[in-house]
Amino acid sequence: MSGTFSSISDGSQLPFSVEKTAAYRNPPAAGSYNVSLPATVGSGLPGGSGTVTISKTGGVRFSGKLGDGTPVTITSTLGAAGSWPFVFAQPARKGHGAEVLVGTISFPPDASENGYGGSLTWYRGPDPTYPSGFATTVSYNSVPK
């Protein structure tokens, strides 16, 4: 799936692309991981944290919160290459701009021992906390629980 998220308020656009493949059965990365989306020092932007659980049948579940308390829950399937599409989109609501956090998260074969890392693209429309909104890349990292 690919496309563009567009802001109604300011016309800004965020392209995205994710791919879903056949489920990865008995993945070596099966287990639970603590995930950190650290805020970039000095950026004034929120981070976040959560837990990813990968089942032996290739199911993936992320449950966590962004730094401003926004809850995020995503379920998907781990693809044959050991990756899954991370897509979180939320429309604007009172006191909060529309928000999109998107990317492909990959679990290398040694993730169950060493964790994993990468980056996601994060877009948030204007709101009282971020009057200009923001578009940034946020790193993620994890460690096995």
C-alpha positions in Angstrom: 0.0 0.0 0.0 1.3 3.4 -0.8 -0.1 6.9 -1.0 0.0 10.3 0.6 -1.5 11.6 3.8 -2.6 15.2 3.3 -3.4 17.9 5.9 -6.7 19.6 5.3 -5.6 22.6 7.4 -2.3 23.5 5.7 -2.1 21.3 2.6 1.2 19.6 3.7 1.6 16.1 2.4 3.4 13.0 3.8 4.1 10.2 1.3 4.1 6.6 2.7 4.6 3.1 1.5 4.2 -0.2 3.3 4.1 -3.8 2.1 2.3 -6.8 3.5 3.6 -10.2 2.7 2.7 -13.8 3.7 3.0 -14.5 7.4 6.3 -15.6 8.8 5.7 -18.8 10.7 7.9 -19.7 13.7 9.9 -16.4 13.4 13.2 -16.4 15.3 12.2 -13.0 16.8 9.0 -14.4 18.5 8.6 -12.9 22.0 7.9 -9.6 23.7 10.0 -6.4 23.4 10.0 -3.1 25.2 10.0 -0.3 22.6 11.3 3.2 23.0 10.6 6.1 20.6 13.0 8.6 22.3 12.4 12.3 21.8 15.2 14.1 20.0 17.1 16.1 22.7 16.3 19.8 22.3 13.6 19.3 19.6 10.7 19.9 21.8 8.9 17.0 20.1 7.3 14.1 22.0 8.7 10.6 22.1 6.8 7.5 23.2 7.1 3.9 24.4 5.3 0.6 24.3 5.5 -3.2 23.9 5.7 -5.3 20.7 4.7 -8.9 21.0 5.4 -11.4 18.1 3.6 -14.7 18.2 5.0 -18.0 16.9 2.3 -17.8 14.1 3.7 -14.4 12.9 1.1 -12.1 14.6 2.4 -8.8 15.7 0.9 -6.4 18.3 2.2 -3.0 19.4 0.6 -1.3 22.4 1.9 1.9 23.8 1.6 5.7 24.2 3.1 8.6 22.5 4.9 11.2 24.7 1.8 13.3 25.0 -0.3 10.4 26.3 -1.9 9.5 22.9 -2.6 5.7 23.1 -1.5 3.6 20.1 -2.5 0.0 19.4 -1.5 -1.7 16.1 -1.9 -5.4 15.1 -0.4 -6.8 12.0 1.4 -9.8 10.6 5.2 -10.3 10.4 6.1 -10.8 6.7 8.4 -13.5 5.3 11.3 -11.0 5.4 10.8 -10.4 9.1 9.2 -7.0 8.8 5.7 -5.5 9.4 4.0 -2.2 8.4 3.6 0.2 11.3 0.7 2.6 10.4 -0.9 4.8 13.0 -3.3 7.5 11.8 -5.5 9.6 13.9 -7.8 12.5 12.8 -7.6 15.9 14.4 -9.6 16.2 17.6 -10.1 19.0 20.2 -6.7 20.3 21.3 -4.8 17.8 19.1 -3.8 18.0 15.4 -4.2 15.1 13.0 -1.4 12.6 13.4 0.4 9.9 11.3 3.2 7.7 12.4 4.3 5.3 9.6 7.1 3.0 8.5 8.2 -0.6 8.1 9.7 -2.2 11.2 12.1 -5.1 10.6 13.1 -7.8 13.0 16.5 -9.3 12.2 17.0 -13.0 13.0 18.9 -12.1 16.1 16.3 -9.7 17.4 15.3 -12.1 20.2 18.8 -11.7 21.7 19.8 -8.2 20.7 16.6 -6.2 20.1 16.2 -4.1 16.9 16.0 -0.5 15.8 15.1 1.7 12.9 13.1 4.8 12.1 9.5 5.9 11.5 8.1 9.1 9.8 5.9 11.2 12.2 3.6 13.9 11.0 1.3 16.0 13.3 -0.9 18.8 12.2 -1.1 22.2 13.9 -2.6 22.4 17.4 -2.1 24.4 20.6 0.9 22.4 21.7 2.6 22.5 18.3 1.2 25.6 16.5 3.1 24.8 13.3 2.7 21.1 13.6 5.7 19.0 12.7 7.1 16.4 10.3 10.1 14.4 11.6 11.8 11.1 11.6 11.9 9.4 14.9 14.2 6.5 15.8 12.8 3.4 17.6 14.7 0.8 19.5 13.8 -2.2 21.5 15.1 -4.7 23.9 13.7 -8.2 24.7 11.6 -8.2 27.8 
